[in-house]
Amino acid sequence: MGSAQKSMRIPEKMIKEIQAIARESGKDFSAMTKELLEEAVRMHRCPGIVFSEGVRGKRARIAGTGLEVWEIIANYKNVGENFERLQTIYHWLTDLQLRAALGYYRAYSEEIDQLITQNESWTSDSIRKRHPLLAGSSS
């Protein structure tokens, strides 16, 4: 995706907030501002979605839960894209929460499909090779 340079006025208080976040994350001001702006646009387009840091970076999640959107969509695909069956799997989530995940997927399917593919590529052997301590003792 290309980028364009734009000029904008940002309140001084906001600049200080972004600078602090950038320092904590080890990113420069421009990269951090771009990341925050992208998240804000995505959350505006998809109400009920938030972004939070995880082991493998920031991911789209259902607000108020620890569930990542890709997890819900993977299960949605596994049940033949049947919304009623998805409701049964995630019986503790509201229809709005599930629909937020589906809406995010419609808007950003390439991102979610990539995460699903990454998750499906994990095998016992690849986990052992990447994380030898999880293999246990061989004696």
Beta strands, then each sheet from edge to edge (+ up, - down):
strand 1: 49-54
strand 2: 57-62
sheet 1: 1+ 2-
end
